[in-house]
């Protein structure tokens, strides 16, 4: 299988490309986050709507096995739709997500309310990260260009991400999916601890969109805040090459290795 998932009905077969850095049998957070977004975008609406917010709770480590996709409409309205998505492995819930979609319509806004412009260089000007030596199959499906800081290096960073491998076999990667894939790298974009001495796993991921991104590259302009009791948050301003369009937040669980 060349894609990350092959979906038949409510069943997603998982390829080895989904594996992350923690275990060869455990998925990286980006693939299931993209999968729940894809499932929500397929749910019919009464009129055109776009994804405005995705919140993903990782109930358990997501194993590298076939997943069952369950969907329900939690709220249906003329202006919004709230979708509930669950991923199960062997009948056990591993991911629970809500996806808020908002009516897509011209708002006739006052002049001057446009995209916040980029304050960092574009991806072509960055340092291309070499991920070939990392024991992390999913990251090897990505192109990564650092324009401030470096991936997994101490300090705030601004890094562009591009998903190069199809997520769902036979289907394009939607713009919301691209943003979700990139956003799961927030804690690696603005690492405040040495990853060789500490782990800082994210327990969730929430992404809000002021508009849909355009193009293949997604920027995370990140910052991490660390509390004194083993918690933290990794946040990022999200941009495409036109400007900033959203925000991401991850709750971190911090432990010594």
C-alpha positions in Angstrom: 0.0 0.0 0.0 1.5 3.3 -1.0 -1.0 5.5 0.9 -1.1 5.7 4.7 -4.7 4.2 4.8 -6.9 2.2 2.5 -10.5 2.8 3.5 -13.4 0.4 2.7 -16.7 1.6 4.2 -16.1 2.2 7.9 -12.8 0.3 8.0 -9.4 1.9 7.5 -6.5 -0.5 6.8 -3.3 1.0 8.2 0.1 0.8 6.4 3.5 1.0 8.0 3.8 4.6 6.8 1.6 5.6 9.8 4.2 4.6 12.4 5.7 7.3 14.6 8.8 7.7 16.8 7.6 6.0 19.9 7.2 2.4 18.7 7.1 0.7 15.4 3.6 -0.6 16.4 2.2 2.8 17.3 0.9 5.4 14.9 2.2 9.0 14.7 -0.5 11.5 15.8 -0.8 13.1 12.3 -2.4 10.2 10.4 -5.4 9.6 12.7 -5.9 13.4 13.0 -6.1 13.6 9.2 -8.3 10.5 9.1 -11.0 12.0 11.4 -10.9 15.2 9.4 -11.4 13.3 6.2 -14.3 11.4 7.7 -16.0 14.6 8.9 -15.6 16.3 5.5 -17.4 13.5 3.9 -20.5 13.9 6.1 -23.2 15.6 4.1 -24.4 19.1 4.9 -27.6 21.0 4.0 -25.5 23.7 2.3 -21.8 24.2 1.6 -19.7 24.2 4.8 -16.0 24.2 5.6 -14.1 22.9 8.6 -13.7 25.7 11.2 -12.3 23.6 14.2 -11.0 20.1 14.8 -10.4 18.8 18.3 -8.7 15.4 18.7 -8.5 13.5 22.0 -6.0 10.6 22.0 -7.8 8.2 24.3 -5.1 5.5 24.0 -2.0 5.0 21.9 -3.2 4.3 18.4 -1.8 0.9 17.3 -0.7 0.1 13.7 -3.8 -2.1 13.0 -7.0 -1.6 11.0 -9.3 1.0 12.5 -13.1 1.3 12.5 -14.5 4.7 11.8 -17.7 5.8 13.6 -19.4 9.1 12.8 -22.4 10.9 14.1 -24.0 14.3 13.7 -24.0 16.0 17.1 -25.6 19.2 15.9 -27.2 20.1 12.6 -28.0 23.6 11.7 -28.3 26.1 8.9 -25.0 27.7 9.8 -23.0 25.0 11.6 -22.6 21.3 11.8 -20.9 19.6 14.7 -19.5 16.1 13.8 -18.5 13.4 16.3 -15.8 10.9 15.0 -14.5 7.9 16.8 -11.7 5.6 15.8 -11.6 2.1 17.3 -9.0 -0.6 17.2 -10.3 -4.1 17.9 -13.4 -2.6 19.3 -11.6 -0.3 21.7 -11.9 3.5 21.3 -8.5 5.0 20.6 -9.4 8.4 19.2 -12.4 10.7 19.9 -12.8 13.9 17.8 -15.2 16.7 17.2 -15.2 18.6 14.0 -17.1 21.9 13.7 -18.1 23.0 10.2 -19.4 26.5 9.4 -21.4 27.8 6.5 -19.3 29.0 3.6 -20.7 32.3 2.4 -19.5 35.7 1.4 -19.6 37.9 4.5 -19.1 41.3 2.7 -16.6 42.4 5.3 -15.2 45.9 5.7 -12.1 46.8 3.7 -8.8 46.0 5.3 -9.8 42.8 7.0 -7.4 40.4 5.2 -4.9 37.8 6.0 -2.2 38.6 8.6 0.9 38.8 6.4 3.8 36.4 6.9 6.6 37.6 9.2 9.0 34.8 8.3 10.4 33.6 4.9 8.6 31.1 2.7 9.5 27.4 2.5 11.9 27.8 -0.4 14.2 29.9 1.8 14.4 27.5 4.7 16.8 24.7 5.8 15.5 21.4 4.5 15.5 18.9 7.3 16.9 15.5 6.5 14.6 12.9 8.1 16.0 9.8 6.3 17.9 8.7 9.4 15.1 9.1 11.9 13.3 6.0 13.2 10.0 7.5 12.4 8.3 6.2 9.2 5.6 8.9 9.0 8.0 11.8 9.2 9.8 10.4 6.2 6.6 11.0 4.2 7.0 14.8 4.9 9.1 17.6 3.4 10.2 20.0 6.2 11.7 23.4 5.8 12.9 25.3 8.9 13.1 29.1 8.6 13.6 29.8 12.3 15.1 27.3 14.7 15.2 23.6 13.8 13.1 20.5 14.2 13.4 19.0 17.7 16.0 21.7 18.6 15.6 23.7 21.8 13.7 27.0 21.5 10.8 28.5 19.5 10.7 27.6 15.8 9.0 28.5 12.6 8.9 25.5 10.3 7.1 24.7 7.0 5.6 21.2 6.6 4.4 19.5 3.4 2.7 16.1 3.3 4.0 14.2 0.3 2.4 10.8 0.6 -1.4 10.2 0.1 -3.2 9.7 3.3 -6.3 7.9 1.9 -5.6 5.7 -1.0 -7.2 7.1 -4.2 -8.1 10.5 -2.7 -6.4 13.9 -2.5 -5.3 15.4 0.8 -7.7 18.1 1.6 -6.5 21.5 2.8 -7.9 20.9 6.3 -6.2 17.6 6.4 -2.9 19.2 5.5 -3.2 21.6 8.4 -4.0 18.8 10.8 -1.0 16.8 9.6 1.3 19.7 10.2 -0.2 20.8 13.5 0.6 17.5 15.2 4.3 18.6 14.9 3.8 21.6 17.2 5.6 20.1 20.1 8.6 19.3 17.8 8.6 22.7 16.2 9.1 24.6 19.5 10.9 22.1 21.7 11.8 23.6 25.1 13.4 20.5 26.5 16.1 18.2 25.2 14.3 15.3 23.5 17.2 12.9 24.4 16.5 13.5 28.1 12.7 14.2 28.2 9.5 13.1 26.5 6.8 15.6 25.8 3.9 13.6 24.4 0.7 15.4 23.3 -2.5 14.1 24.8 -4.7 16.1 22.4 -4.7 18.5 19.4 -7.1 21.3 18.6 -6.9 23.4 15.4 -9.0 26.4 14.6 -9.3 27.9 11.1 -10.2 31.5 10.2 -10.2 30.3 6.6 -9.2 27.3 4.7 -5.4 27.1 3.8 -4.2 27.1 0.2 -1.3 25.3 -1.3 0.7 22.3 -0.1 2.9 23.9 2.5 1.8 24.7 6.1 3.8 26.9 8.4 3.9 26.3 12.2 5.2 29.4 14.0 5.4 27.8 17.3 5.9 28.4 21.0 5.8 26.0 24.0 5.0 26.8 27.6 6.1 24.5 30.4 4.5 24.3 33.8 6.2 23.1 37.0 4.1 19.9 37.4 4.7 17.9 34.3 2.3 19.7 32.0 2.8 22.1 29.1 1.2 23.5 26.0 2.6 23.7 22.5 0.9 26.4 20.4 1.5 27.5 16.8 0.2 30.2 14.5 -0.6 28.5 11.2 0.0 30.0 7.8 0.2 29.2 4.1 2.2 31.2 1.6 -0.6 33.8 1.6 -0.5 34.5 5.3 -1.8 33.3 8.7 -5.1 31.4 8.8 -5.3 29.6 12.1 -4.0 28.4 15.4 -3.1 25.0 17.0 -2.8 23.9 20.6 -1.5 20.7 22.1 -1.6 19.7 25.8 1.7 18.0 26.7 2.6 15.4 29.2 6.2 15.8 30.2 8.4 13.1 31.7 12.1 12.3 32.1 13.3 9.4 29.9 
